Amino acid sequence: MLFFVNVQTRKDTSKERTYAFLVNTRHPKVRRQIEQGMDMVISSVIGESYRLQFDFQEAVKNFFPPGNEVVNGENLSFSYEFKADALFDFFYWFGLSNSTVKVNGKVLNLSSTRPEKKETIKLFLEKMSEQLIRRSSFSDRKFSVTSRGMSKFS
């Protein structure tokens, strides 16, 4: 996931610098926080509509030194929305089934002027952009009884 953030420095408040904030959702700590947030919402609102927002504002604000202001920090989030086909979904209508998870993690500064460091950063970003496909999994290759068109009870 990629977010762009504008930051004003305390030295020159008329000037804004733009930073790219890349979220590695494959990192175990980030993935665990996302899964726990989803587990808590799903278990509490079975059969109802809900909206779950994941917020990165705090992690980004803590990265910059004190005195710097993140101008568009409210855009540092994404959300899942599930709408059930319920006749009376009062909690959703009145906004009571909304939940926000503050995702925290380590923010890395991926900028450098040295060529060898730039190459390391490039390899890191390429690795993050690879698709996560497990082709060697046995369950992916194994056919089930029902997928072959056979059944014990026919």
N, C-alpha and C positions, 0 to 999 in steps of 0.2 A: 504494500500500500504506500502511496506517495502523497504527501501533503506539502504545500508551500506555505511558508510562514514569513511575514514581514516583521522586522524588529527595528525599533528606534533605539539608538544608543544615547546615553546620557550626555555624551560629549557634543553631539550634533542632533538635536531633536527634530530638525527640519528634514533630515535625511533618513531614509529607510533602507535597510539591507534585506534582501530576500534570501531565505535559506530553504533547502529541500529537506524534508523530514521523511525518511524512509522507514517503514515499520516492517520488521522481520517477523511475520506471523508464524514462521516455522520454529523460532526459538522456543525451547521448552517452557521458559518462564512466562513468556507472552501468551503462548498457546494455552497454558494452564489457567491463566487469569481469564482468558476469553471463555474457555470451557466451563470454568466454575461459575462465571456470570450467567451463562446459558443454562447450566444445570439448576441454579437457584430460581431463575424465572420460570423455566418449564415446569419444575416440580410444584411451584406455587400457583400456577394459573392453568391447570389442565382443562382443556376444552374451551378456553377463552382466548380472545385476541390479546396480544401484548406487543410492546415496543421496547427493545433493549438497545441502549446506546453505550458505546465504548468510547471513553474520553481519554485523550493523551495530553491535555493542557498542562497538567501539573508536571509531568515528566519533562516537557519542552521548556516550561518556564524555569524549572530548577537547573536546566543546562546552562542558561545564559547568566552572566554575572549580575549581581544586584545593581539596580539602576537602569537596566535595559528593559524595555517594554515590548512584549509580543503584541503587535497591533491587531492581528486577525486570529487570535487564539481560539475563538469560539468555533472556528472551522476545523479544529483538530479532533474530529470525532467521526465515527461512522455508526450506523445503526441497522439492526435487523427488525423487521416488522412482520408479525404473523397475524393474519386475520382469519379467525374461525368463522364458520357459517352458523353463527348462533343467533337465535331470534332476539334474545334480550341480553346484550353484553354491556351491562351498566358500568362495570369497572373500566372498560376500554373507552366508552363514550365520555366518561367524566375524567379521563386521564389518570385513573388510579392504577392502571396496569403498566405504567411506564417505569423503567428502571435504568439506572446509569451505573456503569462499572468504570472506575478510574483505573486505567492500566498504567502500571509503572514499570520501568526498566532502565537499563543503562543507555545513555545517549552517547554515541561516538561522533567525534569530529573527523569526517572523512575528507580533509583537504590537505594538500601538500604541494610543495614546489619541486621536490626531488623526484626525478624520473622513476627510481626504483620503488618509492613509496606510492607513486601514482599507479604503477603496474599492480601492486598489491591491492590497492583500492579497486581497480578495474576487475581483477579476478574475484574479489569478494562480491562485488555487485553482480557479476555474471553468475556466480554460484547461487546467489539469492534469486535470480530470475529463472533458474531451471525449474521445470515442472517436477512436482513430487509424485512420481509414478513408481510403484513397486512391482516390477515385472516378474520377479523371481518368486513371488508368493504362490504357494501350492494351491491355496483356495481359489486363486484367479483361474487356474487351469483345470480344476476339477469340476466335472459336470454333476449336477444333482440329479436325483431320480426323476423329479418332475420336469426338469429341463430337457431330458431325453424323450419325453413323451410316454414314459413308462410309469406305472403305478402298481403297488402291491395289490390294491383292491379292485383292479379292473377285471 
